[in-house]
């Protein structure tokens, strides 16, 4: 269960800010450029959090909480989502109805585009319509499948469950992992997140054609 740490434990610098739904003119940034600015600051903030509060207790855990599936136990640090036992889920502090109002949607659409929510989860910022469209185009450019993965899917037994096929095809994409190559070369751990981001974007982009082929 992913829960926020109590605000009494967090440094004020870790409190998510309120963001405008549209950036100022001339301030358009890609997702990668935005992450380049955010991640180093977050790394420093996490170090400070551990230095100042690393030995503090988050409270007691009862046997009934453990038996009940860890309900209400603060056991994981995350800024992306908050699952409250009474209120429900929030993403970066926003409820689902709030996100339906502030995230960009398709022309004449009523629901937010998924790329907008993905941007919000990664950055903490509400993206502009232009940024969401740029991410959609980025996914499209990355969507082609390696030939060996296409052959793998085509050669699966007809009776194999579709989810088994999808899972196997995703594992087959490991050959394209830029993170694996960077890790093998001994890349600095402080910037491995960049390669992890690339793998994440590539995987999300390739899921629709994998599902379609299955």
Kinemage of the C-alpha trace (Angstrom):
@kinemage 1
@onewidth
@group {chain A} dominant
@subgroup {mainchain}
@vectorlist {calphas} color= white
{ca unk a 1} P 0.000 0.000 0.000
{ca unk a 2} L 1.551 3.294 -1.088
{ca unk a 3} L 1.016 6.049 1.456
{ca unk a 4} L 2.508 9.465 2.022
{ca unk a 5} L 4.686 10.028 5.020
{ca unk a 6} L 3.073 12.379 7.565
{ca unk a 7} L 3.736 16.005 6.732
{ca unk a 8} L 5.234 16.464 10.193
{ca unk a 9} L 8.060 14.206 9.035
{ca unk a 10} L 8.565 15.743 5.615
{ca unk a 11} L 10.642 18.801 4.916
{ca unk a 12} L 8.552 21.675 3.592
{ca unk a 13} L 10.619 21.504 0.438
{ca unk a 14} L 8.996 18.155 -0.358
{ca unk a 15} L 5.421 19.445 -0.310
{ca unk a 16} L 4.078 19.356 -3.907
{ca unk a 17} L 3.512 22.836 -5.312
{ca unk a 18} L 0.418 24.036 -7.081
{ca unk a 19} L 1.055 24.279 -10.815
{ca unk a 20} L -0.685 26.202 -13.536
{ca unk a 21} L -2.353 24.190 -16.273
{ca unk a 22} L -0.488 26.218 -18.920
{ca unk a 23} L 3.166 27.305 -18.921
{ca unk a 24} L 4.207 30.834 -19.729
{ca unk a 25} L 4.750 31.682 -23.393
{ca unk a 26} L 8.143 30.446 -24.561
{ca unk a 27} L 8.642 28.090 -21.621
{ca unk a 28} L 7.685 24.845 -23.404
{ca unk a 29} L 9.808 21.906 -22.275
{ca unk a 30} L 9.791 18.248 -23.238
{ca unk a 31} L 9.270 15.608 -20.579
{ca unk a 32} L 12.982 14.788 -20.578
{ca unk a 33} L 13.954 18.450 -20.155
{ca unk a 34} L 11.468 18.819 -17.322
{ca unk a 35} L 12.811 15.729 -15.579
{ca unk a 36} L 16.378 16.978 -16.012
{ca unk a 37} L 15.471 19.987 -13.889
{ca unk a 38} L 13.416 18.124 -11.305
{ca unk a 39} L 15.352 14.927 -10.549
{ca unk a 40} L 18.621 16.447 -9.214
{ca unk a 41} L 16.616 18.605 -6.798
{ca unk a 42} L 14.583 15.605 -5.661
{ca unk a 43} L 17.751 13.582 -5.127
{ca unk a 44} L 19.133 16.310 -2.863
{ca unk a 45} L 15.822 16.613 -1.007
{ca unk a 46} L 15.725 12.863 -0.355
{ca unk a 47} L 19.260 12.928 1.014
{ca unk a 48} L 18.267 15.760 3.338
{ca unk a 49} L 15.140 13.904 4.443
{ca unk a 50} L 17.159 10.802 5.321
{ca unk a 51} L 19.829 12.848 7.082
{ca unk a 52} L 17.372 14.785 9.256
{ca unk a 53} L 14.627 12.208 9.812
{ca unk a 54} L 16.070 8.815 8.845
{ca unk a 55} L 15.923 7.374 12.371
{ca unk a 56} L 12.434 8.631 13.261
{ca unk a 57} L 9.600 6.159 13.809
{ca unk a 58} L 6.426 6.328 11.708
{ca unk a 59} L 4.296 4.708 14.425
{ca unk a 60} L 3.224 1.290 15.641
{ca unk a 61} L 1.956 -1.622 13.549
{ca unk a 62} L -0.715 -3.943 14.915
{ca unk a 63} L -1.245 -7.616 14.147
{ca unk a 64} L -4.715 -6.859 12.746
{ca unk a 65} L -3.197 -4.378 10.285
{ca unk a 66} L -0.781 -7.024 9.023
{ca unk a 67} L -3.504 -9.651 8.706
{ca unk a 68} L -5.749 -7.098 6.998
{ca unk a 69} L -3.348 -6.532 4.113
{ca unk a 70} L -1.265 -3.726 5.668
{ca unk a 71} L -4.313 -1.440 5.691
{ca unk a 72} L -3.377 1.980 7.053
{ca unk a 73} L 0.308 1.130 7.543
{ca unk a 74} L 2.757 3.825 6.438
{ca unk a 75} L 5.335 1.600 4.810
{ca unk a 76} L 6.368 3.208 1.521
{ca unk a 77} L 7.581 6.680 0.620
{ca unk a 78} L 5.912 8.081 -2.464
{ca unk a 79} L 5.017 11.502 -3.784
{ca unk a 80} L 3.030 10.253 -6.759
{ca unk a 81} L -0.076 8.927 -5.054
{ca unk a 82} L -1.886 8.853 -1.739
{ca unk a 83} L -4.297 6.041 -0.925
{ca unk a 84} L -6.432 7.092 2.003
{ca unk a 85} L -8.558 4.433 3.694
{ca unk a 86} L -11.559 6.776 3.714
{ca unk a 87} L -11.060 9.383 0.978
{ca unk a 88} L -9.709 7.109 -1.729
{ca unk a 89} L -6.816 7.737 -4.113
{ca unk a 90} L -5.173 11.018 -5.029
{ca unk a 91} L -2.530 11.553 -7.702
{ca unk a 92} L 0.032 14.207 -6.791
{ca unk a 93} L -2.530 15.623 -4.370
{ca unk a 94} L -5.370 15.745 -6.901
{ca unk a 95} L -8.562 13.690 -6.715
{ca unk a 96} L -9.890 12.031 -9.870
{ca unk a 97} L -12.710 14.613 -10.306
{ca unk a 98} L -10.137 17.409 -9.983
{ca unk a 99} L -7.927 15.801 -12.623
{ca unk a 100} L -10.886 15.514 -14.977
{ca unk a 101} L -11.144 19.294 -14.836
{ca unk a 102} L -7.494 20.360 -15.091
{ca unk a 103} L -5.748 17.814 -17.336
{ca unk a 104} L -5.808 18.345 -21.126
{ca unk a 105} L -8.286 16.260 -23.103
{ca unk a 106} L -8.644 15.416 -26.771
{ca unk a 107} L -10.627 17.803 -29.017
{ca unk a 108} L -14.300 17.479 -28.044
{ca unk a 109} L -13.258 14.911 -25.453
{ca unk a 110} L -14.583 14.763 -21.920
{ca unk a 111} L -11.876 12.708 -20.211
{ca unk a 112} L -8.174 13.565 -19.686
{ca unk a 113} L -5.630 12.134 -22.082
{ca unk a 114} L -3.534 9.421 -20.369
{ca unk a 115} L -0.312 11.144 -21.439
{ca unk a 116} L -1.286 14.089 -19.237
{ca unk a 117} L -1.660 11.922 -16.153
{ca unk a 118} L 1.652 10.196 -16.915
{ca unk a 119} L 3.340 13.609 -17.135
{ca unk a 120} L 1.779 14.688 -13.848
{ca unk a 121} L 2.879 11.517 -12.052
{ca unk a 122} L 6.480 11.875 -13.210
{ca unk a 123} L 6.924 15.609 -12.730
{ca unk a 124} L 4.303 16.804 -10.272
{ca unk a 125} L 3.311 19.432 -12.844
{ca unk a 126} L 0.034 19.763 -14.714
{ca unk a 127} L 1.124 19.737 -18.372
{ca unk a 128} L -0.050 22.090 -21.077
{ca unk a 129} L -1.971 20.768 -24.068
{ca unk a 130} L 1.154 21.293 -26.166
{ca unk a 131} L 3.252 19.189 -23.815
{ca unk a 132} L 0.704 16.377 -23.862
{ca unk a 133} L 0.666 16.374 -27.669
{ca unk a 134} L 4.469 16.296 -27.757
{ca unk a 135} L 4.471 13.248 -25.477
{ca unk a 136} L 1.875 11.532 -27.671
{ca unk a 137} L 4.120 12.077 -30.692
{ca unk a 138} L 7.093 10.785 -28.689
{ca unk a 139} L 5.249 7.561 -27.907
{ca unk a 140} L 4.304 7.136 -31.551
{ca unk a 141} L 7.941 7.475 -32.685
{ca unk a 142} L 8.971 4.748 -30.227
{ca unk a 143} L 6.156 2.302 -30.984
{ca unk a 144} L 7.741 -0.031 -33.563
{ca unk a 145} L 8.474 -3.562 -32.370
{ca unk a 146} L 11.740 -5.455 -32.894
{ca unk a 147} L 11.414 -8.210 -35.494
{ca unk a 148} L 12.217 -10.944 -32.978
{ca unk a 149} L 9.352 -9.852 -30.711
{ca unk a 150} L 6.913 -9.892 -33.635
{ca unk a 151} L 8.067 -13.416 -34.539
{ca unk a 152} L 7.767 -14.478 -30.909
{ca unk a 153} L 4.150 -13.357 -30.711
{ca unk a 154} L 3.286 -14.933 -34.069
{ca unk a 155} L 4.749 -18.269 -32.970
{ca unk a 156} L 2.935 -18.520 -29.645
{ca unk a 157} L 0.508 -21.478 -29.410
{ca unk a 158} L -3.040 -20.476 -30.353
{ca unk a 159} L -4.350 -21.502 -26.956
{ca unk a 160} L -1.874 -19.434 -24.931
{ca unk a 161} L -3.636 -16.893 -22.724
{ca unk a 162} L -3.397 -13.331 -24.121
{ca unk a 163} L -1.918 -11.991 -20.872
{ca unk a 164} L 0.771 -14.681 -20.979
{ca unk a 165} L 1.592 -13.641 -24.534
{ca unk a 166} L 1.753 -9.961 -23.561
{ca unk a 167} L 3.977 -10.670 -20.557
{ca unk a 168} L 6.367 -12.824 -22.587
{ca unk a 169} L 6.559 -10.200 -25.341
{ca unk a 170} L 7.387 -7.489 -22.796
{ca unk a 171} L 10.205 -9.641 -21.423
{ca unk a 172} L 11.413 -10.140 -24.986
{ca unk a 173} L 11.925 -6.372 -25.253
{ca unk a 174} L 14.799 -6.642 -22.766
{ca unk a 175} L 17.178 -6.753 -25.707
{ca unk a 176} L 16.293 -3.106 -26.389
{ca unk a 177} L 16.876 -1.905 -22.818
{ca unk a 178} L 19.108 1.170 -22.708
{ca unk a 179} L 19.174 0.906 -18.907
{ca unk a 180} L 20.656 -2.607 -19.084
{ca unk a 181} L 23.381 -1.429 -21.452
{ca unk a 182} L 24.203 1.610 -19.308
{ca unk a 183} L 24.278 -0.452 -16.114
{ca unk a 184} L 26.564 -3.027 -17.718
{ca unk a 185} L 28.967 -0.249 -18.731
{ca unk a 186} L 29.078 0.997 -15.145
{ca unk a 187} L 27.264 4.290 -15.722
{ca unk a 188} L 27.104 6.637 -12.730
{ca unk a 189} L 24.195 5.541 -10.516
{ca unk a 190} L 23.164 9.155 -10.021
{ca unk a 191} L 22.050 9.426 -13.649
{ca unk a 192} L 20.749 5.896 -14.198
{ca unk a 193} L 17.256 7.350 -13.848
{ca unk a 194} L 17.645 8.829 -17.336
{ca unk a 195} L 18.042 5.365 -18.850
{ca unk a 196} L 15.199 4.025 -16.731
{ca unk a 197} L 13.007 6.838 -18.078
{ca unk a 198} L 13.949 5.930 -21.648
{ca unk a 199} L 13.041 2.286 -21.041
{ca unk a 200} L 9.729 3.340 -19.483
{ca unk a 201} L 8.823 5.528 -22.458
{ca unk a 202} L 9.807 2.792 -24.901
{ca unk a 203} L 7.795 0.152 -23.050
{ca unk a 204} L 4.641 2.272 -22.825
{ca unk a 205} L 4.936 3.102 -26.525
{ca unk a 206} L 5.248 -0.558 -27.519
{ca unk a 207} L 2.405 -1.922 -25.408
{ca unk a 208} L -0.381 -1.002 -27.896
{ca unk a 209} L 1.259 -2.740 -30.886
{ca unk a 210} L 2.067 -5.756 -28.695
{ca unk a 211} L -1.561 -5.970 -27.550
{ca unk a 212} L -2.763 -5.478 -31.103
{ca unk a 213} L -0.569 -8.280 -32.424
{ca unk a 214} L -1.618 -10.615 -29.622
